[in-house]
Structure formats: C-alpha cells, structure tokens
Amino acid sequence: MRKIKNIELEIQGLSPSELAAFRKWFREFDAKAWGRQIEEDIQAGKLDSLANAALKAFESGKCSEI
C-alpha cells in the first residue's frame, strides 16, 4: 500500500499538462491490460457460456443483429 500512497502523492503534484499526459498514458495502459485479460479469458474458455447463451438467444429470435 505504501507504493500506492506514494503514487497518489506524486499524481497530486502534477501540473495540469502533466496530469493530462498521465491520464492519456493510463487510459492506453489500462486498455491494453484489459485487452490482454479478455484474450486470456477467451483462450481459457471463460466466456464460452456467455457466447453460447448469446447465440442461443439470437437463434431463438430473442435478439437481433446490431
């Protein structure tokens, strides 16, 4: 937790332009991490039941294509 507290203090000390640059970097960093996690979950079959349920709902006419 000490690392997080130090990071919080550093972020609070950023100038507006530095904060904007940090936000941009973090959004990209977070999106990549999320993408990797989704890919890992797909490969592990963790989303299969959701995909199958969606396909079943589509095939039975309970939803439509976007």
C-alpha positions as CSV (number, residue, x, y, z in Angstrom):
1,M,0.0,0.0,0.0
2,R,2.9,2.3,0.5
3,K,3.7,2.3,-3.2
4,I,0.1,3.3,-4.0
5,K,0.2,6.1,-1.4
6,N,3.4,7.4,-3.0
7,I,1.9,7.3,-6.5
8,E,-1.1,9.2,-5.2
9,L,1.1,11.9,-3.8
10,E,3.1,12.1,-7.0
11,I,-0.1,12.4,-9.1
12,Q,-1.5,15.1,-6.8
13,G,1.7,17.1,-7.5
14,L,1.4,17.0,-11.3
15,S,0.8,20.1,-13.3
16,P,-2.4,20.2,-15.4
17,S,-0.5,19.3,-18.6
18,E,1.4,16.5,-16.8
19,L,-1.9,15.2,-15.4
20,A,-3.4,15.2,-18.9
21,A,-0.4,13.3,-20.3
22,F,-0.7,10.8,-17.4
23,R,-4.4,10.3,-18.0
24,K,-3.7,9.6,-21.7
25,W,-0.9,7.2,-20.8
26,F,-3.0,5.4,-18.2
27,R,-6.0,5.0,-20.5
28,E,-3.8,3.3,-23.1
29,F,-2.1,1.2,-20.5
30,D,-5.4,0.1,-18.9
31,A,-6.9,-0.6,-22.3
32,K,-4.0,-2.9,-23.3
33,A,-4.1,-4.7,-19.9
34,W,-7.9,-5.2,-20.3
35,G,-7.4,-6.5,-23.8
36,R,-4.8,-9.0,-22.7
37,Q,-7.1,-10.2,-19.9
38,I,-10.0,-10.6,-22.3
39,E,-7.8,-12.6,-24.7
40,E,-6.6,-14.8,-21.9
41,D,-10.2,-15.4,-20.7
42,I,-11.2,-16.3,-24.3
43,Q,-8.4,-18.7,-24.7
44,A,-9.2,-20.3,-21.3
45,G,-12.9,-20.7,-22.4
46,K,-14.1,-18.5,-19.6
47,L,-16.5,-16.7,-22.0
48,D,-17.8,-19.7,-23.8
49,S,-21.0,-19.9,-21.7
50,L,-21.8,-16.3,-22.4
51,A,-21.2,-16.6,-26.1
52,N,-23.3,-19.8,-26.3
53,A,-26.2,-18.0,-24.4
54,A,-26.0,-15.1,-26.8
55,L,-26.0,-17.3,-29.8
56,K,-29.0,-19.3,-28.5
57,A,-30.9,-16.1,-27.8
58,F,-30.2,-14.8,-31.3
59,E,-31.1,-18.1,-32.9
60,S,-34.4,-18.2,-31.0
61,G,-35.3,-14.7,-32.1
62,K,-34.9,-13.1,-28.7
63,C,-32.5,-10.5,-30.0
64,S,-31.3,-9.2,-33.3
65,E,-28.1,-8.2,-35.1
66,I,-26.6,-4.9,-34.3
